[in-house]
């Protein structure tokens, strides 16, 4: 059943009123400037390289669903994940902050001796401002920001969670991590059967279908585990790739099949929007949490580096946004933007007010065809353990064409001009000392600010777990 515009306006006003009643600490709601506030579907893939989409130039894989989204919306060529690994980017997406400023400088893992983040319990995540203007909020799939209270999706305001709490799956069929099950329906342990990509696609279609006969707008964050290792495509997909691509490297063939299976899942979800009559008023965003995995032979496009690295290949990702009647089909932008910019973008589209300071900037004007340019300094951070990192941070800083980076905490910073040297092959730090000085001073200020936020759970937090 589809609702006419006037009735949806009346219902939206009703839900905005409800939202006003639940706003915390003086936050207020705002009416969307659009005839009807959009549903928002945020699709995040895991470790999908910039070039591992056919529309981005891959010639050995077929991604009709992703390509269709790109063709019917706006593609970005310079979109960055906030980190070259998983958890920090997810924290940035949901908070609009550089991730170490909400306690997530590195990967949140199962065991404390290899855990490098703790999402601050008082962080304002997307559900809060969206619910204040009447949205129902859900996350389907991978959470990766904490296993127990106070760090679960329900603890941070989501109305509905159907997915996987953990960092990665050791097996896409058993859905375990370190022999533990982390699939949940809200807080209830569930044990579904099948491939995780198919399960998450199905759960997403169930959620979208459940919202079809209500005028209340919704936000659905659909976070797939794929194509993160272990690379485990269904056999039928692998056989199809091997038959179609003679001579393909067997390792690459598995990743191609894995991504094509993922693409099919995305296609089912988008088709569900169409069948339930919700596609016309849904803003869809598709991107990845970081660059592709080198060992899986990922394609990171015309960039140096892979996942875990601060070179462009580790942090540039595919991105597109679709909103029929608002975003011009087949459009393209070279604006430099990041995952943390999506928080204010979604809030602006929904008519939600942000009453606290964030790092992200709304890119909705660009999506709607207006000119935007930013004069800002961008920061990337990752904290990691092991012999290579020893629990230390390493960073990248970008301002304009200048990018300063290190790939381990123990190497010197390198400076590149991304216009003159997009492959980051010539370190020009010795030739441009004033620029190095400016960027390192900005980084020190950022480090001091982020250091105020703990990234490990305190004893008192552990004692209060529910």
C-alpha positions as a Python dict, from the first residue, in 0.01 Angstrom:
ca = {
    (1, 'X'): (0, 0, 0),
    (2, 'X'): (140, 341, -101),
    (3, 'X'): (56, 662, 82),
    (4, 'X'): (-26, 980, -102),
    (5, 'X'): (192, 1282, -33),
    (6, 'X'): (-62, 1481, 164),
    (7, 'X'): (-144, 1196, 398),
    (8, 'X'): (226, 1125, 450),
    (9, 'X'): (273, 1491, 545),
    (10, 'X'): (3, 1462, 811),
    (11, 'X'): (153, 1140, 945),
    (12, 'X'): (501, 1284, 945),
    (13, 'X'): (380, 1576, 1153),
    (14, 'X'): (236, 1325, 1397),
    (15, 'X'): (565, 1138, 1427),
    (16, 'X'): (761, 1462, 1458),
    (17, 'X'): (537, 1549, 1753),
    (18, 'X'): (612, 1214, 1909),
    (19, 'X'): (980, 1275, 1846),
    (20, 'X'): (964, 1604, 2029),
    (21, 'X'): (839, 1423, 2335),
    (22, 'X'): (1140, 1192, 2349),
    (23, 'X'): (1415, 1439, 2273),
    (24, 'X'): (1681, 1435, 2543),
    (25, 'X'): (1870, 1729, 2695),
    (26, 'X'): (1695, 2005, 2508),
    (27, 'X'): (1753, 1871, 2156),
    (28, 'X'): (1481, 1980, 1918),
    (29, 'X'): (1330, 1845, 1600),
    (30, 'X'): (1309, 2019, 1264),
    (31, 'X'): (1077, 1973, 969),
    (32, 'X'): (1238, 1835, 657),
    (33, 'X'): (1249, 2080, 367),
    (34, 'X'): (1123, 1800, 142),
    (35, 'X'): (759, 1705, 78),
    (36, 'X'): (811, 1384, 270),
    (37, 'X'): (1114, 1288, 478),
    (38, 'X'): (1291, 1000, 307),
    (39, 'X'): (1344, 654, 434),
    (40, 'X'): (1721, 602, 455),
    (41, 'X'): (1895, 279, 358),
    (42, 'X'): (2269, 279, 440),
    (43, 'X'): (2445, -17, 274),
    (44, 'X'): (2798, -79, 401),
    (45, 'X'): (3016, -358, 265),
    (46, 'X'): (3329, -486, 438),
    (47, 'X'): (3676, -462, 281),
    (48, 'X'): (3546, -390, -71),
    (49, 'X'): (3820, -215, -266),
    (50, 'X'): (3762, 101, -471),
    (51, 'X'): (3799, -98, -795),
    (52, 'X'): (3595, -403, -699),
    (53, 'X'): (3279, -276, -864),
    (54, 'X'): (3227, -320, -1236),
    (55, 'X'): (3120, 43, -1274),
    (56, 'X'): (3449, 150, -1113),
    (57, 'X'): (3650, -33, -1375),
    (58, 'X'): (3674, -399, -1271),
    (59, 'X'): (3673, -611, -1585),
    (60, 'X'): (3660, -956, -1427),
    (61, 'X'): (3350, -926, -1209),
    (62, 'X'): (2986, -844, -1268),
    (63, 'X'): (2797, -629, -1017),
    (64, 'X'): (2464, -539, -1180),
    (65, 'X'): (2297, -430, -854),
    (66, 'X'): (2581, -199, -749),
    (67, 'X'): (2614, -71, -1106),
    (68, 'X'): (2242, 2, -1117),
    (69, 'X'): (2265, 208, -799),
    (70, 'X'): (2553, 405, -946),
    (71, 'X'): (2366, 456, -1274),
    (72, 'X'): (2052, 582, -1102),
    (73, 'X'): (2228, 810, -856),
    (74, 'X'): (2550, 1004, -795),
    (75, 'X'): (2891, 844, -790),
    (76, 'X'): (3183, 989, -593),
    (77, 'X'): (3540, 944, -716),
    (78, 'X'): (3714, 1078, -402),
    (79, 'X'): (3523, 922, -115),
    (80, 'X'): (3721, 807, 188),
    (81, 'X'): (3658, 565, 470),
    (82, 'X'): (3761, 713, 804),
    (83, 'X'): (4009, 433, 868),
    (84, 'X'): (4183, 152, 677),
    (85, 'X'): (4013, -103, 907),
    (86, 'X'): (3660, -184, 1025),
    (87, 'X'): (3552, -58, 1369),
    (88, 'X'): (3676, 303, 1347),
    (89, 'X'): (3496, 366, 1019),
    (90, 'X'): (3173, 228, 1164),
    (91, 'X'): (3209, 453, 1467),
    (92, 'X'): (3264, 751, 1237),
    (93, 'X'): (2957, 667, 1029),
    (94, 'X'): (2730, 650, 1331),
    (95, 'X'): (2877, 947, 1523),
    (96, 'X'): (2995, 1193, 1258),
    (97, 'X'): (3328, 1209, 1442),
    (98, 'X'): (3689, 1123, 1374),
    (99, 'X'): (3671, 778, 1539),
    (100, 'X'): (3936, 816, 1810),
    (101, 'X'): (3726, 1106, 1946),
    (102, 'X'): (3452, 855, 2032),
    (103, 'X'): (3693, 597, 2173),
    (104, 'X'): (3752, 379, 1867),
    (105, 'X'): (4105, 432, 1732),
    (106, 'X'): (4136, 66, 1634),
    (107, 'X'): (3957, -264, 1597),
    (108, 'X'): (3721, -375, 1874),
    (109, 'X'): (3783, -747, 1919),
    (110, 'X'): (3662, -1040, 2125),
    (111, 'X'): (3955, -1065, 2365),
    (112, 'X'): (4076, -776, 2578),
    (113, 'X'): (4444, -842, 2510),
    (114, 'X'): (4388, -764, 2143),
    (115, 'X'): (4118, -500, 2172),
    (116, 'X'): (4189, -141, 2062),
    (117, 'X'): (3867, 49, 2115),
    (118, 'X'): (3564, 111, 2335),
    (119, 'X'): (3276, 314, 2192),
    (120, 'X'): (3205, 579, 2451),
    (121, 'X'): (2865, 509, 2610),
    (122, 'X'): (2759, 874, 2594),
    (123, 'X'): (2839, 914, 2225),
    (124, 'X'): (2548, 1057, 2026),
    (125, 'X'): (2483, 811, 1745),
    (126, 'X'): (2251, 852, 1447),
    (127, 'X'): (1942, 696, 1609),
    (128, 'X'): (1913, 984, 1856),
    (129, 'X'): (1865, 1277, 1616),
    (130, 'X'): (1667, 1065, 1370),
    (131, 'X'): (1431, 932, 1636),
    (132, 'X'): (1379, 1288, 1758),
    (133, 'X'): (1206, 1364, 1426),
    (134, 'X'): (1003, 1045, 1423),
    (135, 'X'): (1222, 786, 1255),
    (136, 'X'): (1223, 416, 1335),
    (137, 'X'): (1586, 295, 1336),
    (138, 'X'): (1735, -45, 1261),
    (139, 'X'): (2066, -215, 1200),
    (140, 'X'): (2087, -538, 1004),
    (141, 'X'): (2417, -726, 988),
    (142, 'X'): (2759, -654, 1130),
    (143, 'X'): (2787, -425, 1433),
    (144, 'X'): (3155, -454, 1536),
    (145, 'X'): (3139, -186, 1805),
    (146, 'X'): (3106, -400, 2117),
    (147, 'X'): (2976, -735, 2235),
    (148, 'X'): (2795, -651, 2558),
    (149, 'X'): (2625, -370, 2746),
    (150, 'X'): (2682, -75, 2723),
    (151, 'X'): (2813, -124, 2372),
    (152, 'X'): (2536, -303, 2180),
    (153, 'X'): (2312, -141, 1917),
    (154, 'X'): (2013, -141, 2151),
    (155, 'X'): (2225, 37, 2415),
    (156, 'X'): (2295, 313, 2162),
    (157, 'X'): (1937, 383, 2062),
    (158, 'X'): (1856, 148, 1774),
    (159, 'X'): (1497, 26, 1785),
    (160, 'X'): (1578, -297, 1604),
    (161, 'X'): (1894, -506, 1569),
    (162, 'X'): (1910, -827, 1371),
    (163, 'X'): (2268, -920, 1305),
    (164, 'X'): (2616, -1009, 1422),
    (165, 'X'): (2782, -835, 1717),
    (166, 'X'): (3138, -950, 1648),
    (167, 'X'): (3435, -831, 1448),
    (168, 'X'): (3445, -1099, 1177),
    (169, 'X'): (3310, -1445, 1113),
    (170, 'X'): (3545, -1740, 1117),
    (171, 'X'): (3294, -1913, 892),
    (172, 'X'): (3009, -1762, 689),
    (173, 'X'): (2803, -2077, 731),
    (174, 'X'): (2840, -2134, 1107),
    (175, 'X'): (2850, -1759, 1192),
    (176, 'X'): (3094, -1810, 1478),
    (177, 'X'): (3393, -1614, 1604),
    (178, 'X'): (3638, -1792, 1833),
    (179, 'X'): (3374, -2068, 1860),
    (180, 'X'): (3120, -1822, 2001),
    (181, 'X'): (2786, -1728, 1845),
    (182, 'X'): (2719, -1356, 1814),
    (183, 'X'): (2403, -1350, 1604),
    (184, 'X'): (2130, -1156, 1785),
    (185, 'X'): (1773, -1035, 1746),
    (186, 'X'): (1798, -729, 1967),
    (187, 'X'): (1953, -902, 2272),
    (188, 'X'): (1829, -1257, 2204),
    (189, 'X'): (2075, -1520, 2082),
    (190, 'X'): (1957, -1654, 1743),
    (191, 'X'): (2099, -1938, 1531),
    (192, 'X'): (1994, -1896, 1167),
    (193, 'X'): (2098, -2140, 896),
    (194, 'X'): (2262, -2049, 568),
    (195, 'X'): (2527, -1817, 430),
    (196, 'X'): (2558, -1493, 631),
    (197, 'X'): (2521, -1272, 322),
    (198, 'X'): (2191, -1440, 234),
    (199, 'X'): (2074, -1416, 595),
    (200, 'X'): (2144, -1044, 620),
    (201, 'X'): (1977, -980, 284),
    (202, 'X'): (1670, -1169, 400),
    (203, 'X'): (1657, -992, 736),
    (204, 'X'): (1682, -657, 556),
    (205, 'X'): (1392, -741, 324),
    (206, 'X'): (1187, -853, 624),
    (207, 'X'): (1249, -522, 797),
    (208, 'X'): (1176, -313, 487),
    (209, 'X'): (858, -508, 420),
    (210, 'X'): (745, -459, 779),
    (211, 'X'): (765, -80, 737),
    (212, 'X'): (572, -64, 409),
    (213, 'X'): (227, 0, 558),
    (214, 'X'): (327, 275, 798),
    (215, 'X'): (393, 639, 719),
    (216, 'X'): (665, 656, 983),
    (217, 'X'): (1000, 708, 807),
    (218, 'X'): (1278, 464, 882),
    (219, 'X'): (1656, 441, 886),
    (220, 'X'): (1807, 102, 810),
    (221, 'X'): (2182, 47, 839),
    (222, 'X'): (2256, -270, 642),
    (223, 'X'): (2612, -379, 716),
    (224, 'X'): (2735, -688, 534),
    (225, 'X'): (3031, -896, 651),
    (226, 'X'): (3131, -972, 291),
    (227, 'X'): (3375, -956, 127),
    (228, 'X'): (3584, -967, 447),
    (229, 'X'): (3792, -1282, 492),
    (230, 'X'): (3744, -1575, 504),
    (231, 'X'): (3646, -1552, 138),
    (232, 'X'): (3366, -1811, 114),
    (233, 'X'): (3142, -1774, -191),
    (234, 'X'): (2871, -2034, -253),
    (235, 'X'): (3005, -2299, -488),
    (236, 'X'): (2763, -2210, -770),
    (237, 'X'): (2897, -1854, -782),
    (238, 'X'): (3257, -1973, -790),
    (239, 'X'): (3188, -2220, -1070),
    (240, 'X'): (3022, -1946, -1274),
    (241, 'X'): (3326, -1719, -1239),
    (242, 'X'): (3575, -1995, -1323),
    (243, 'X'): (3372, -2081, -1633),
    (244, 'X'): (3339, -1719, -1745),
    (245, 'X'): (3697, -1602, -1669),
    (246, 'X'): (3944, -1856, -1807),
    (247, 'X'): (4293, -1814, -1662),
    (248, 'X'): (4179, -1612, -1361),
    (249, 'X'): (4393, -1655, -1049),
    (250, 'X'): (4210, -1903, -820),
    (251, 'X'): (4241, -1666, -522),
    (252, 'X'): (4101, -1376, -722),
    (253, 'X'): (3825, -1600, -858),
    (254, 'X'): (3699, -1669, -507),
    (255, 'X'): (3686, -1299, -422),
    (256, 'X'): (3508, -1217, -749),
    (257, 'X'): (3249, -1486, -677),
    (258, 'X'): (3212, -1360, -320),
    (259, 'X'): (3145, -1004, -436),
    (260, 'X'): (2902, -1123, -703),
    (261, 'X'): (2710, -1314, -436),
    (262, 'X'): (2710, -999, -222),
    (263, 'X'): (2584, -800, -521),
    (264, 'X'): (2294, -1040, -562),
    (265, 'X'): (2200, -983, -199),
    (266, 'X'): (2204, -606, -246),
    (267, 'X'): (1986, -653, -552),
    (268, 'X'): (1726, -844, -352),
    (269, 'X'): (1710, -566, -93),
    (270, 'X'): (1670, -291, -353),
    (271, 'X'): (1407, -495, -534),
    (272, 'X'): (1217, -528, -206),
    (273, 'X'): (1203, -149, -185),
    (274, 'X'): (1051, -138, -531),
    (275, 'X'): (799, -416, -470),
    (276, 'X'): (678, -258, -145),
    (277, 'X'): (634, 81, -307),
    (278, 'X'): (902, 253, -100),
    (279, 'X'): (1179, 305, -355),
    (280, 'X'): (1064, 648, -472),
    (281, 'X'): (1107, 803, -130),
    (282, 'X'): (1414, 619, -5),
    (283, 'X'): (1762, 768, 6),
    (284, 'X'): (2008, 484, -55),
    (285, 'X'): (2379, 517, 15),
    (286, 'X'): (2628, 246, -77),
    (287, 'X'): (2994, 236, 26),
    (288, 'X'): (3264, 22, 192),
    (289, 'X'): (3430, 50, 534),
    (290, 'X'): (3788, 49, 399),
    (291, 'X'): (4004, -67, 111),
    (292, 'X'): (4036, -421, -16),
    (293, 'X'): (4244, -702, 133),
    (294, 'X'): (4577, -760, -37),
    (295, 'X'): (4587, -1133, 36),
    (296, 'X'): (4250, -1180, -132),
    (297, 'X'): (4381, -1004, -446),
    (298, 'X'): (4138, -717, -408),
    (299, 'X'): (4123, -441, -667),
    (300, 'X'): (4182, -102, -506),
    (301, 'X'): (4170, 81, -837),
    (302, 'X'): (4435, 329, -950),
    (303, 'X'): (4575, 362, -600),
    (304, 'X'): (4871, 248, -399),
    (305, 'X'): (4810, 20, -102),
    (306, 'X'): (4540, -198, 53),
    (307, 'X'): (4341, -243, 372),
    (308, 'X'): (4542, -153, 687),
    (309, 'X'): (4752, 99, 495),
    (310, 'X'): (4724, 477, 500),
    (311, 'X'): (4800, 495, 129),
    (312, 'X'): (4499, 576, -88),
    (313, 'X'): (4421, 211, -160),
    (314, 'X'): (4355, 151, 209),
    (315, 'X'): (4109, 436, 259),
    (316, 'X'): (3947, 529, -74),
    (317, 'X'): (3625, 337, -133),
    (318, 'X'): (3340, 319, -384),
    (319, 'X'): (3044, 543, -304),
    (320, 'X'): (2711, 630, -453),
    (321, 'X'): (2380, 778, -337),
    (322, 'X'): (2035, 733, -490),
    (323, 'X'): (1720, 934, -422),
    (324, 'X'): (1470, 942, -709),
    (325, 'X'): (1353, 1290, -796),
    (326, 'X'): (1628, 1454, -590),
    (327, 'X'): (1964, 1309, -701),
    (328, 'X'): (2026, 1320, -1075),
    (329, 'X'): (2072, 976, -1225),
    (330, 'X'): (2418, 914, -1368),
    (331, 'X'): (2571, 1217, -1198),
    (332, 'X'): (2925, 1222, -1063),
    (333, 'X'): (3124, 1424, -810),
    (334, 'X'): (3493, 1475, -740),
    (335, 'X'): (3423, 1625, -396),
    (336, 'X'): (3652, 1490, -124),
    (337, 'X'): (3426, 1345, 146),
    (338, 'X'): (3438, 1084, 424),
    (339, 'X'): (3217, 832, 599),
    (340, 'X'): (3179, 1072, 895),
    (341, 'X'): (3005, 1317, 658),
    (342, 'X'): (2710, 1079, 629),
    (343, 'X'): (2585, 1152, 983),
    (344, 'X'): (2505, 1518, 907),
    (345, 'X'): (2394, 1430, 553),
    (346, 'X'): (2127, 1192, 680),
    (347, 'X'): (2023, 1438, 949),
    (348, 'X'): (1981, 1718, 697),
    (349, 'X'): (1774, 1498, 464),
    (350, 'X'): (1555, 1394, 758),
    (351, 'X'): (1517, 1745, 897),
    (352, 'X'): (1697, 1654, 1219),
    (353, 'X'): (1892, 1913, 1416),
    (354, 'X'): (2244, 1836, 1541),
    (355, 'X'): (2304, 2026, 1862),
    (356, 'X'): (2654, 1907, 1943),
    (357, 'X'): (2985, 1955, 1766),
    (358, 'X'): (3081, 1695, 1507),
    (359, 'X'): (3361, 1661, 1255),
    (360, 'X'): (3150, 1561, 958),
    (361, 'X'): (2994, 1805, 712),
    (362, 'X'): (2672, 1736, 521),
    (363, 'X'): (2726, 1653, 154),
    (364, 'X'): (2354, 1669, 79),
    (365, 'X'): (2396, 1992, -123),
    (366, 'X'): (2637, 1810, -354),
    (367, 'X'): (2400, 1517, -385),
    (368, 'X'): (2123, 1759, -482),
    (369, 'X'): (2338, 1915, -753),
    (370, 'X'): (2466, 2220, -569),
    (371, 'X'): (2831, 2327, -561),
    (372, 'X'): (3027, 2253, -243),
    (373, 'X'): (3392, 2292, -153),
    (374, 'X'): (3557, 2230, 182),
    (375, 'X'): (3862, 2393, 336),
    (376, 'X'): (3938, 2145, 613),
    (377, 'X'): (4210, 1923, 749),
    (378, 'X'): (4126, 1551, 745),
    (379, 'X'): (4263, 1295, 989),
    (380, 'X'): (4293, 919, 979),
    (381, 'X'): (4412, 713, 1275),
    (382, 'X'): (4455, 348, 1352),
    (383, 'X'): (4578, 185, 1672),
    (384, 'X'): (4688, -179, 1653),
    (385, 'X'): (4882, -445, 1838),
    (386, 'X'): (5119, -719, 1728),
    (387, 'X'): (5487, -693, 1650),
    (388, 'X'): (5434, -447, 1365),
    (389, 'X'): (5236, -190, 1564),
    (390, 'X'): (5298, -260, 1937),
    (391, 'X'): (4973, -97, 2049),
    (392, 'X'): (5063, 239, 1895),
    (393, 'X'): (4878, 474, 1661),
    (394, 'X'): (4971, 563, 1307),
    (395, 'X'): (4817, 843, 1105),
    (396, 'X'): (4741, 1023, 782),
    (397, 'X'): (4657, 1392, 749),
    (398, 'X'): (4526, 1561, 435),
    (399, 'X'): (4470, 1926, 350),
    (400, 'X'): (4399, 2016, -10),
    (401, 'X'): (4631, 1809, -232),
    (402, 'X'): (4884, 1753, 48),
    (403, 'X'): (4881, 1425, 237),
    (404, 'X'): (5115, 1334, 522),
    (405, 'X'): (5120, 972, 633),
    (406, 'X'): (5296, 684, 800),
    (407, 'X'): (5212, 315, 760),
    (408, 'X'): (5347, 197, 1093),
    (409, 'X'): (5400, 395, 1414),
    (410, 'X'): (5776, 354, 1379),
    (411, 'X'): (5844, 492, 1033),
    (412, 'X'): (5893, 858, 947),
    (413, 'X'): (5611, 1060, 801),
    (414, 'X'): (5601, 1093, 424),
    (415, 'X'): (5449, 1383, 232),
    (416, 'X'): (5276, 1350, -104),
    (417, 'X'): (5102, 1586, -341),
    (418, 'X'): (4803, 1384, -463),
    (419, 'X'): (4751, 1598, -771),
    (420, 'X'): (5110, 1571, -892),
    (421, 'X'): (5165, 1219, -757),
    (422, 'X'): (4836, 1026, -718),
    (423, 'X'): (5026, 697, -673),
    (424, 'X'): (5208, 839, -369),
    (425, 'X'): (5543, 731, -506),
    (426, 'X'): (5760, 1036, -432),
    (427, 'X'): (5807, 1156, -75),
    (428, 'X'): (5854, 1534, -93),
    (429, 'X'): (5871, 1601, 281),
    (430, 'X'): (6227, 1736, 259),
    (431, 'X'): (6126, 1985, -10),
    (432, 'X'): (5819, 2124, 169),
    (433, 'X'): (5910, 2159, 536),
    (434, 'X'): (5654, 2439, 607),
    (435, 'X'): (5372, 2212, 487),
    (436, 'X'): (5503, 1924, 697),
    (437, 'X'): (5520, 2156, 997),
    (438, 'X'): (5164, 2281, 942),
    (439, 'X'): (5019, 1931, 909),
    (440, 'X'): (5211, 1784, 1203),
    (441, 'X'): (5102, 2073, 1425),
    (442, 'X'): (4739, 2009, 1328),
    (443, 'X'): (4789, 1640, 1403),
    (444, 'X'): (4932, 1713, 1747),
    (445, 'X'): (4628, 1921, 1832),
    (446, 'X'): (4403, 1640, 1719),
    (447, 'X'): (4596, 1385, 1925),
    (448, 'X'): (4562, 1602, 2235),
    (449, 'X'): (4187, 1633, 2186),
    (450, 'X'): (4134, 1264, 2117),
    (451, 'X'): (4346, 1168, 2417),
    (452, 'X'): (4068, 1295, 2643),
    (453, 'X'): (3851, 999, 2534),
    (454, 'X'): (3933, 656, 2681),
    (455, 'X'): (3954, 368, 2435),
    (456, 'X'): (3945, 87, 2691),
    (457, 'X'): (3650, -10, 2908),
    (458, 'X'): (3700, 87, 3271),
    (459, 'X'): (3639, -146, 3566),
    (460, 'X'): (3332, 53, 3668),
    (461, 'X'): (3187, 10, 3318),
    (462, 'X'): (3244, -365, 3337),
    (463, 'X'): (3077, -385, 3678),
    (464, 'X'): (2766, -212, 3541),
    (465, 'X'): (2717, -438, 3237),
    (466, 'X'): (2366, -562, 3188),
}
